[in-house]
Amino acid sequence: MARQSDPATPDPARLDAADPLARFRGRFALPDGVIYLDGNSLGALPRATAARVARVVEEEWGRDLIGGWTRHGWIDLPLRLGDKVARLIGAAPGEVAVADSTSVNLFKLLAGALRLRPGRRVILSERDNFPTDLYIAEGLAALLGGGHAVRLVETDEIAGAIDGETAVVLLTHVNYRTGRMHDMAALTRAAHEAGALMLWDLAHSAGALPVALGACDADLAVGCGYKYLNGGPGAPAFLYVARRLQEGFRSPLAGWLGHAAPFAFETGYRPGGGIARALAGTPPILSMAALEVGVDLALEADIGAVRAKSMALGELFRERVEAGCAGMGVTLASPRDPDQRGSQICFAHAEGYAVVQALIARGVIGDFRAPDIMRFGFAPLYLRYADVVQAAEALREVLATRAWDRPEFKTRAAVT
Amino acid sequence: MARQSDPATPDPARLDAADPLARFRGRFALPDGVIYLDGNSLGALPRATAARVARVVEEEWGRDLIGGWTRHGWIDLPLRLGDKVARLIGAAPGEVAVADSTSVNLFKLLAGALRLRPGRRVILSERDNFPTDLYIAEGLAALLGGGHAVRLVETDEIAGAIDGETAVVLLTHVNYRTGRMHDMAALTRAAHEAGALMLWDLAHSAGALPVALGACDADLAVGCGYKYLNGGPGAPAFLYVARRLQEGFRSPLAGWLGHAAPFAFETGYRPGGGIARALAGTPPILSMAALEVGVDLALEADIGAVRAKSMALGELFRERVEAGCAGMGVTLASPRDPDQRGSQICFAHAEGYAVVQALIARGVIGDFRAPDIMRFGFAPLYLRYADVVQAAEALREVLATRAWDRPEFKTRAAVT
């Protein structure tokens, strides 16, 4: 550990002492002995969540029963919580709703986009986009038939590939595997210049870095509640439709909660005003309530400070790994420039799967993405500089001692 | 209260003492001073739910973080819980999944049905079906265009209206407003004779009465987790696809969880085996866990005894109301024959809205459905015979004293 006292590299203890976000760590219930570098997959538990969920279960539901829908504002949660998420992603009040899963919301927005650009039948995306997003797009194109198609291009070909056939460009802001971040303003502009709409998946952005949907003139967006928003396993997702598009937007999932008068039980469907028309069925209140705690916590932090710390954590980890693991078969798989990546760093290693398992056995939790990517996420609200230094040292040790070379680390479970 | 000791009518105390389901009431956390006749809208809180949800939050999520997906079987919940629901609705293991909302599931199954009956473009339903179901069907038809249509007929015309254009017949087993129950076997047979598929909405059936999807040869079904399954506000819904149809079934919502290898992050979508292919996005685990407690409780009860008690409660309530409120403008709006209705009784009254509010102010919670329906649901697991007698007496009092005739009971909130 001599490296830690090397004057040429920053001292993690000093960095932690000076961290303006340090106080947030105590707001999470983190297990002992664990360095959690997987908050980009499932965020940690805010301390306030258990009491909030217990209150919803025992008082709001148990005591007030059906009255809870109005008395405790359950019915308003999708839009009320949406307005809070809006502040994290540079959207205006009334532009965001919390509902359903990212997949379902993506389906709604892609179908809505095709309707807003009649005559154009192509959904353009990149080959390296998150597979689920592509599955949903393909599923929609297959359902619609009639020449609707998903066109996939390489990352550096996107801007040039948007043409008069393109109804909507679908991109994930921060790549799930490499952490590479798109230029939201430039690509949105390119889409608009070709007459297409731009749909951003903010799964790895919301809560981790500043997003400026409004300033970038973005049209549509979806995102995830259980990563950097710390909403809990399978927390509901969110969707954004720019106000200027809402009047013409129609959701293909015309459920009761998106109706103009949800409680009137009218015979025909009339879309609700504003973003409400993007809602479908009854929201899962327990999961929504847990998500609200995570979102409230994220709103307490200055997102500029979050981004600054995220970049500093990433750089510190990269430097320590590249120095400590030199010659051990580890290659940086993320952009070297921290401005070009989100809140994660990935390294490729031929035995990446086993290495990640060996790290987990030591309490350093990252994850693996095929074919060879070891992924380490940095959630600045609960991660310390000392943690990433310790994680880098654990990685060095695992590689130096070949601790990964054991059968139990190499057997891939059916589910990982 | 002389009526209670009238030897010609049953004594509720004696009925409660002899009730084989009486022990279940203690398994629910019911508030004092409330007679809850709205379990058909939002079921009551099982006592075991709070501890189960707390464990999921604090231990499974808080301590085990991302490991919870495998260690605590979150990833299996949609199908594991589906197999439990299957036992309540006469389906086989592997035919039911718990996921999303009823609206979203209905969309999946209707789209899947149209694909299974190529060339047929009509969704047939009844004018009096639950409006949301019709909205979803209309939304799908509008999305698909090309002659796809929703055709609505009167209830007694359904069987005769199924023709060679009909891809799928969509009916709610128990009508949300009148409680009238369809003959599942006969209508399924009629659909099949015309070459159409049959899709049942079991929102008001599952957990309240025996359902025999398999024995009726039903093709598709959806249902609700927050009514008689007591899963909590907005609990996830379920869907059923008969095994013989699963191979040809495709969900339009081709999300990652329905993929044959959800964790392989393959480029193209391959539908999973069996009912798994009807899944889409990540399930909301807190809400799923709460639902499991309700379903487990429902499985402890003999569904035949549940149905027998439900009918007895309904008959007792109907008799007491018709005797006590004679000449007070109350008309039975449900079938008189208990064999032809689900687990609710509805009465029409010109001032029904205000009457229901006056009852709620007295702690008797039913609900109102436009234009004039007072709806009273009977959840046999936690309702006593004494409760329904007391509720009938409260209704008599409210009507006899015109207690409903106060401004605060007549002002309709925007949300009711």
Interface residues (C-beta under 8 A of the other chain):
Chain A: A29 P31 V34 Y36 D38 S41 L42 A44 L45 T49 A50 V53 A54 V57 E58 E60 W61 G62 R63 D64 L65 I66 G67 G68 W69 T70 W74 I75 D100 S101 T102 S103 V104 F107 A111 R127 P131 T132 L134 Y135 I136 E138 G139 L140 A142 L143 L144 G146 Y226 G232 P233 G234 A235 P236 A237 R250 S251 P252 L253 A254 G255 W256 H259 P262 F263 A264 F265 E266 T267 G268 Y269 A280 G281 T282 P283 P284 I285 L286 S287 M288 A290 I365 D367 R369 A370 A413 V415 T416
Chain B: A29 P31 V34 Y36 D38 S41 L42 A44 L45 T49 A50 V53 A54 V57 E58 E60 W61 G62 R63 D64 L65 I66 G67 G68 W69 T70 W74 I75 D100 S101 T102 S103 V104 F107 A111 R127 P131 T132 L134 Y135 I136 E138 G139 L140 A142 L143 L144 G146 Y226 G232 P233 G234 A235 P236 A237 R250 S251 P252 L253 A254 G255 W256 L257 H259 P262 F263 A264 F265 E266 T267 G268 Y269 A280 G281 T282 P283 P284 I285 L286 S287 M288 A290 I365 D367 R369 A370 A413 V415 T416
